[in-house]
Amino acid sequence: MKQEGYLDEKGQPIVKEPVDPVKLARKVSIIALVVLIIIFIIVFLYKKSKNDKCISIENEFAKVAFQIAEDKENLPKLNGDKVTISSDEIKESGKLNREAITIKDDVCKGTVTITKVKGKYVKVTDLTNCNYCTTDKHYTEYGEWTDKEPKDGDYVDVKTTFNYYTFEDYYTEYSDWLEEQDVEKAKDSKLGIYLPKDEDYLPEIPSPGKLIAIEQDIKNTYSYRDKQWLFYKYPNNNYSAYSNEPVPGYAYKDEYSRISSEPTDWTPNYPDEKEYRTIDEADGYRWYKEVNGKKVYWKSGKYYPTKPGKGYKQDTSKVVPVYSYTDDLYRYYNGIERDYGGFDSEPSENYPYRDDETMEYTTWSAYEDESSLNDSNRSYREERINVNSRYRIKYRITSVLHLENYMNKNDFEKATGKTLEEMTKAPNVILKTKYQYRYRKVK
């Protein structure tokens, strides 16, 4: 129902709409909410400003206290150690900015406790005479102990307790000796030794043990081969070069001068058969390397019985027979026969003359622990050295914890009969440190 009120300019009564209570309540609620938000923001900013001021003062004291401890070489040396720098020390240092630690008319006082935790320093400032930043006014009481580690800016108390293990180190037996080709050519970056290519050769560590080091024992072994020649009894320079066929101008063939030619390269072409020729046959394959995902064949796909180099793979899709041969070679002569003896490395009384063109090597000897090379055989003997390796493992077995419970520093030192520092330096001792924390929150 419309209400009539005052008259308008034309003398007509002004009709007013009735007030909707729902809309009115909504408007009042919105205004109240805005006011509350503004108040909340003002209170939040006020509290933040006060808290920032308190943290700034705490940090100022902590910074100066840390400098004092550094200058006096008084910082905690061991994990769990604490050092408290008194208010008087901080004041007498003259390093504090008076304005930075003043709230209204109160000039703050404070002590700083520095605790070494896991190699780092946790610094906590206790403020007095500091208006609303006085620690007991600014923070609640400490909470319960927890394992949760502190973050920068946390007001935290640290409790450090200790226990310890002892340990013994042992060695496994040595592995078998491995030859040089079975050992890596580059040192292991962590262990600093040349490991076997197949690590199954390493001794096993007993299951309770923990690897400490792998030790490599190295020794040289020696193998040799000798140069040999045909020696002959009678000097006669009227001899031909070596040949597999009679040489014109020379009447006689010296049967005892026989040597073998170097083997020819492998080829699919079957050679001519000769009475002085020995022919060998083998399966020939193509060999390739993979380069950028493509096969690159050795010598454009030449067939060969053995791997032509490192990194090549055998293409088994096709195989052809390949051949190589050697020829028996002889010298032909005029006049008296030289009368060759057998192959030898040195002349003898009966065969004093050496035929230099007949030189050949003996096969390599087995490897021995001692070198056989000396001044008497150096002219014809060659030696090769194999670096042999064997391995043993150093491993550690630890005891169970010696103390039934973790203890604070004083109780720990009483229980062990040694100071904490002595225990850290004691042989065969592993010191165990446990940290717990309790926090004070801003009121």
C-alpha positions in Angstrom: 0.0 0.0 0.0 1.4 3.3 -1.0 1.9 6.1 1.5 1.2 9.7 0.8 3.6 12.3 2.1 4.5 15.9 1.3 3.3 17.8 -1.9 5.5 18.1 -4.9 6.1 21.4 -6.9 2.8 21.0 -8.7 0.9 20.6 -5.5 0.4 16.9 -5.9 1.0 14.6 -3.0 4.3 12.7 -3.0 3.7 9.0 -2.9 6.5 7.0 -1.1 7.3 3.3 -1.8 7.2 1.2 1.4 10.7 0.0 2.7 11.6 -3.6 1.7 13.0 -5.2 4.9 14.9 -7.9 3.0 16.7 -5.4 0.8 17.5 -3.2 3.8 19.0 -6.1 5.7 21.1 -7.1 2.7 22.5 -3.6 2.3 23.3 -3.4 6.1 25.0 -6.8 5.9 27.2 -5.7 3.0 28.2 -2.5 4.7 29.0 -4.5 7.9 31.1 -7.0 6.0 33.1 -4.3 4.3 33.7 -2.6 7.6 34.8 -5.9 9.1 37.2 -6.5 6.2 38.7 -3.1 6.6 39.1 -3.6 10.3 40.7 -7.0 9.7 43.1 -5.5 7.2 44.0 -2.7 9.6 44.5 -5.2 12.4 46.5 -7.6 10.2 48.8 -4.8 8.9 49.2 -3.4 12.5 50.2 -6.9 13.8 52.4 -7.5 10.8 54.1 -4.2 11.3 54.7 -5.0 15.0 55.9 -8.5 14.1 58.3 -7.2 11.4 59.7 -4.8 13.9 60.3 -7.6 16.5 61.9 -9.8 13.9 64.1 -6.9 12.8 65.3 -6.4 16.4 65.9 -10.2 16.9 67.9 -10.3 13.7 70.0 -7.3 14.7 70.9 -8.9 18.0 71.6 -12.3 16.3 73.9 -10.7 13.7 76.0 -8.9 16.3 76.2 -11.9 18.6 77.4 -14.1 15.7 80.1 -11.6 14.8 81.2 -11.5 18.5 81.4 -15.4 18.6 83.3 -15.4 15.3 85.8 -12.7 16.5 86.4 -14.6 19.7 86.6 -18.0 17.8 83.8 -19.1 20.1 81.3 -20.6 17.7 80.1 -24.1 18.5 82.5 -26.7 17.0 80.5 -29.8 17.3 76.9 -30.6 16.3 74.7 -30.1 19.3 77.0 -27.6 21.0 75.5 -24.3 22.1 77.0 -20.9 22.9 75.1 -18.1 24.6 76.2 -14.5 24.0 75.1 -12.3 26.9 73.3 -9.0 26.7 76.3 -7.3 28.3 78.7 -8.7 25.6 76.5 -7.5 22.9 76.1 -4.1 24.4 79.8 -3.7 25.1 80.7 -4.6 21.5 79.4 -1.2 20.3 78.1 -2.9 17.2 74.4 -2.4 17.9 72.5 0.4 16.2 70.6 2.0 19.2 67.8 3.3 17.0 67.2 0.0 15.4 66.6 -1.7 18.8 64.5 1.1 20.4 60.7 0.9 20.7 59.1 4.0 22.1 61.3 4.8 25.1 62.5 1.2 25.6 66.0 0.3 24.5 65.8 -3.5 24.1 68.2 -5.9 25.8 68.8 -9.4 24.6 70.9 -12.6 24.7 71.5 -14.9 21.7 71.9 -18.7 21.8 73.8 -20.2 18.8 73.4 -23.9 18.3 75.3 -26.0 15.7 72.8 -28.3 13.9 73.9 -30.5 11.1 76.9 -28.3 10.3 74.8 -25.1 10.3 74.0 -22.5 13.0 70.6 -21.9 14.5 70.4 -18.5 16.2 67.6 -17.6 18.7 67.3 -14.2 20.4 65.7 -13.7 23.8 64.6 -10.1 24.2 63.9 -8.2 27.4 62.9 -4.6 28.2 61.6 -4.5 24.6 58.0 -3.3 25.0 55.7 -5.5 22.9 58.8 -7.3 21.4 59.8 -8.7 24.7 60.0 -12.4 24.0 57.5 -13.6 26.6 55.0 -11.0 25.4 55.6 -11.6 21.7 55.5 -15.4 21.7 53.4 -18.1 23.2 55.0 -20.8 25.5 57.1 -23.5 23.8 55.2 -26.4 22.2 55.9 -30.1 22.4 59.2 -31.6 21.1 59.1 -32.6 17.4 61.3 -33.9 14.7 60.1 -31.2 12.3 63.2 -29.2 11.2 63.1 -25.4 11.6 62.8 -22.8 8.8 64.5 -19.4 8.7 62.7 -17.1 11.1 61.3 -19.8 13.4 61.7 -19.2 17.1 63.0 -22.6 18.1 64.7 -24.5 20.9 67.0 -27.3 19.9 67.5 -30.5 22.0 70.5 -32.6 20.9 71.0 -36.2 22.1 73.7 -38.7 21.3 74.4 -42.4 21.0 77.1 -44.3 19.2 78.1 -47.4 17.2 81.5 -49.1 17.0 82.7 -50.9 13.9 85.4 -53.2 12.5 86.7 -53.2 9.0 87.5 -56.5 7.2 88.9 -57.7 3.9 87.6 -60.3 1.6 90.0 -62.8 -0.1 91.5 -61.7 -3.4 89.9 -62.5 -6.7 91.7 -64.4 -9.4 94.3 -62.6 -11.5 92.8 -60.9 -14.5 94.8 -60.0 -17.6 95.0 -56.5 -19.0 92.4 -57.0 -21.7 89.8 -58.0 -19.0 90.3 -54.7 -17.1 88.8 -51.3 -18.0 91.2 -48.8 -19.6 89.8 -45.8 -17.7 89.8 -45.4 -13.9 86.5 -45.4 -12.1 85.9 -41.7 -11.2 84.6 -42.6 -7.7 86.9 -45.5 -6.7 90.1 -44.3 -8.4 91.0 -47.8 -9.7 90.7 -49.8 -12.9 87.7 -52.1 -12.4 87.3 -55.4 -14.2 85.1 -55.3 -17.3 82.9 -58.0 -15.8 82.2 -57.0 -12.2 81.2 -60.5 -11.3 84.9 -61.1 -10.8 84.8 -58.9 -7.7 84.6 -60.8 -4.4 81.2 -60.8 -2.7 80.6 -58.8 0.5 79.0 -60.7 3.4 75.4 -59.5 3.8 76.0 -57.5 7.1 78.9 -55.7 5.5 79.0 -52.2 4.0 81.4 -51.5 1.2 84.3 -49.2 2.2 86.7 -49.6 -0.7 87.7 -51.9 -3.6 91.5 -52.4 -3.7 93.3 -53.3 -6.8 96.6 -55.3 -6.6 98.7 -55.1 -9.7 101.6 -57.1 -10.9 103.4 -57.4 -14.3 103.9 -60.7 -16.0 106.2 -61.3 -19.0 106.0 -63.1 -22.3 108.7 -63.3 -25.0 109.3 -64.4 -28.5 112.7 -64.8 -30.3 113.9 -64.0 -33.7 115.3 -67.1 -35.5 117.3 -67.6 -38.6 118.6 -70.5 -40.7 122.3 -70.9 -40.1 124.7 -72.7 -42.5 128.1 -74.4 -42.4 129.9 -73.3 -45.6 130.1 -69.8 -46.9 128.8 -69.6 -50.5 127.5 -66.3 -51.9 126.5 -67.9 -55.2 122.9 -68.3 -54.1 119.7 -67.0 -55.6 117.0 -65.1 -53.8 114.1 -67.1 -52.4 111.7 -68.4 -55.1 108.9 -70.9 -55.4 110.2 -71.9 -58.9 113.6 -72.8 -60.2 115.7 -69.7 -60.9 117.5 -69.5 -64.3 121.3 -69.5 -64.0 121.4 -71.6 -60.9 121.9 -75.3 -61.2 120.9 -76.7 -57.8 118.0 -76.4 -55.4 118.9 -76.3 -51.7 116.2 -78.4 -50.1 117.3 -77.4 -46.6 116.8 -73.7 -47.3 113.0 -74.0 -47.3 110.9 -71.3 -45.7 107.2 -70.4 -46.1 106.0 -67.2 -47.7 103.7 -64.8 -45.9 100.1 -65.8 -46.3 98.2 -63.9 -49.0 95.1 -61.8 -48.1 91.8 -63.6 -48.1 89.8 -63.6 -51.4 86.9 -65.5 -52.8 89.1 -66.2 -55.8 90.4 -69.8 -55.6 94.2 -69.8 -56.3 96.1 -71.9 -58.8 97.1 -75.2 -57.3 100.8 -75.8 -57.1 102.8 -78.7 -55.6 104.6 -76.1 -53.3 101.4 -74.3 -52.3 99.2 -74.7 -49.2 95.7 -73.4 -49.6 93.5 -72.5 -46.6 89.7 -72.0 -46.8 87.4 -70.1 -44.5 83.9 -68.6 -44.4 83.9 -65.0 -45.4 81.4 -62.4 -44.2 80.6 -58.8 -44.7 81.4 -56.5 -41.8 79.7 -53.2 -40.9 79.5 -50.4 -38.4 76.3 -48.5 -37.5 76.8 -44.8 -38.1 73.8 -42.5 -37.5 71.5 -45.5 -37.8 72.9 -46.7 -41.1 75.1 -49.7 -41.9 78.5 -48.7 -43.2 80.3 -51.7 -44.7 84.1 -52.3 -44.4 85.8 -51.9 -47.8 82.4 -51.6 -49.6 81.3 -55.1 -48.5 84.5 -57.1 -48.9 84.1 -60.7 -47.6 86.5 -61.5 -44.8 86.7 -64.4 -42.3 87.6 -62.3 -39.2 86.5 -59.0 -37.7 88.6 -56.3 -39.5 88.6 -53.8 -36.6 87.0 -52.7 -33.4 83.3 -51.9 -33.5 82.5 -54.0 -36.6 79.6 -56.4 -36.6 79.2 -59.5 -38.7 76.5 -59.6 -41.4 75.4 -63.2 -41.3 72.8 -62.9 -44.1 75.4 -64.0 -46.7 78.5 -66.1 -46.6 81.1 -67.0 -49.3 84.2 -69.2 -49.1 87.4 -67.2 -49.1 91.0 -68.5 -49.6 94.5 -67.7 -48.6 97.7 -69.5 -49.4 101.4 -69.8 -48.6 104.2 -71.1 -50.8 107.3 -73.1 -49.9 110.3 -71.0 -51.0 113.8 -72.2 -51.7 117.2 -70.9 -52.6 119.0 -72.1 -55.8 122.8 -72.2 -56.0 125.9 -73.0 -58.0 129.0 -74.5 -56.4 129.1 -76.2 -53.0 126.0 -76.4 -50.9 125.9 -74.2 -47.8 124.6 -77.1 -45.7 121.8 -75.4 -43.7 121.0 -76.5 -40.2 117.7 -75.8 -38.4 116.3 -72.5 -37.2 118.1 -70.9 -34.3 118.6 -67.6 -32.6 122.4 -67.7 -32.4 125.2 -69.2 -34.4 126.9 -72.4 -33.3 130.3 -73.8 -33.9 129.1 -76.1 -36.6 126.8 -73.5 -38.3 128.5 -70.1 -37.9 126.8 -68.3 -40.9 123.4 -66.7 -40.7 121.0 -66.2 -43.6 119.3 -62.9 -42.7 116.5 -63.3 -45.2 115.2 -66.3 -43.3 114.2 -64.5 -40.1 111.0 -65.6 -38.4 109.6 -65.3 -34.9 108.9 -68.0 -32.5 105.4 -68.1 -30.9 104.9 -66.0 -27.8 105.7 -67.8 -24.6 103.3 -68.2 -21.7 103.3 -65.3 -19.3 105.6 -65.7 -16.3 106.2 -63.6 -13.2 109.8 -62.9 -14.0 111.3 -61.3 -17.1 113.6 -63.4 -19.2 115.0 -60.5 -21.1 118.7 -59.8 -20.4 121.9 -58.6 -22.0 122.7 -62.0 -23.4 119.5 -62.4 -25.4 118.5 -58.7 -26.0 119.7 -58.9 -29.6 117.1 -61.4 -30.7 114.5 -61.5 -27.9 111.3 -59.3 -27.7 109.3 -59.0 -24.6 105.7 -58.0 -23.9 104.3 -57.1 -20.5 100.8 -57.8 -19.3 99.5 -55.8 -16.4 97.6 -58.3 -14.2 95.0 -57.2 -11.6 93.3 -58.8 -8.8 90.9 -57.3 -6.3 89.8 -57.5 -2.7 87.1 -55.5 -0.9 87.3 -53.7 2.3 84.0 -53.8 4.1 82.6 -52.6 7.5 80.4 -54.3 10.0 78.9 -52.1 12.7 77.7 -53.0 16.1 74.2 -52.3 17.5 73.8 -49.0 19.4 75.8 -49.1 22.6 73.5 -47.1 24.7 69.9 -48.1 25.4 68.7 -44.6 24.8 69.9 -41.4 23.2 71.4 -39.1 25.9 72.1 -35.4 26.3 75.7 -34.3 26.2 76.4 -34.4 30.0 74.8 -37.9 30.4 76.5 -39.1 27.3 79.9 -38.1 28.5 79.3 -39.7 31.9 78.1 -42.9 30.3 81.1 -43.2 27.9 83.8 -41.7 30.1 84.9 -39.5 27.3 84.1 -36.0 26.1 82.0 -35.6 23.0 85.0 -34.3 21.1 87.0 -37.3 22.1 84.3 -39.6 20.9 84.2 -37.9 17.5 87.9 -38.6 17.2 87.9 -42.1 18.6 88.9 -44.8 16.2 86.2 -47.3 15.2 83.4 -45.1 16.6 80.4 -43.7 14.7 78.7 -40.9 16.7 74.9 -40.7 16.2 73.2 -37.4 16.8 69.5 -36.9 17.1 67.9 -33.4 17.0 64.5 -32.4 18.3 62.8 -29.0 18.2 60.1 -27.1 20.0 58.6 -23.9 18.7 57.2 -20.7 20.1 54.5 -19.0 18.0 53.7 -15.3 17.6 50.8 -14.3 19.8 
